[in-house]
Amino acid sequence: MATKRKKKTLTAGSTYYKQFNEEIRALVKEGVTDFTLNAVNGQRYIATALEGDLTFDIHGVPGQDLAAFMRGPYVRVRNNAQDGVGNTMDNGRIVIEGLAGDVIGYAMRGGEIFIKGDVGYRVGIHMKAYLDHQPKIVVGGKAGDFLGEYMAGGIILLLGMFSDKPDAPVAGRSLGTGMHGGVIYVRGEVPENQLGPGLHAQPVDSDDLKVIEGLVKDYARELKLDSKAIMGENFLKIRPFSHRPYGNLYVPC
């Protein structure tokens, strides 16, 4: 027998973030499963460390560390989001219908983050696979410097399509600097000078295309986009030459 869903609508407005989050947590303890949050105006830590089958439909712009340490909930933002979305999240899905800021998915260990537009600096930094969890970030627009910095696992898919920066490169400087695991897929081309040291870009193979197609289908479904149009371009795969890119810099005593 399916568990009955219990819905609640809250208005954030000028409510202080701590008070707002305490109200949400109290309602979760009372059995509320589905939240509609209206007039969100920079309130931080929404859905942080929450677990289980919960949903958050956010209208407005949430503040920093949205869904940090999250384990399972589904979060949809009907606007832009600030920095730190999905910080160290373990599981769940976040869909952002606009832009997002810096350090998205910091040390993320599972789940998915789907962003329609551009993102800032250091997205996917320290991202890693954890047990059977494979974290995934899909960016529909372009990315700032240090995308995938020190990445140790998981997948970043950068599409470069839905951007308000038509003249900018698909990613900023030092893409994948210190990367020693996981993979970054890029739709189209990446100038060699954008890559961090010790990285190489190569065409994807048939196995890569299966992974990309699966991600694109989920992404397009969530954001009401044309998956065939997204797949109508070549993709590159960016990986490190070594899983210890800076190993030779350190000399044993």
Secondary structure, DSSP 4 states (H G I P E B T S, - for coil): -PPPP-EEEEE-TT--HHHHHHHHHHHHHTT--EEEEEEEES---TTTT-BSS-EEEEEEE--TTTTTT-EEEEEEESS---TTTTTT--EEEEEESS---SSTTTT--SSEEEESS---SSTTTT---BTTB--EEEESS-B-TTTTTT-EEEEEEE---S-S-TTS-SB-SSBTTT--EEEEEEES---GGGBPTTEEEEE--HHHHHHHHHHHHHHHHHHT--HHHHTSS-EEEEEES-SSTTGGG----
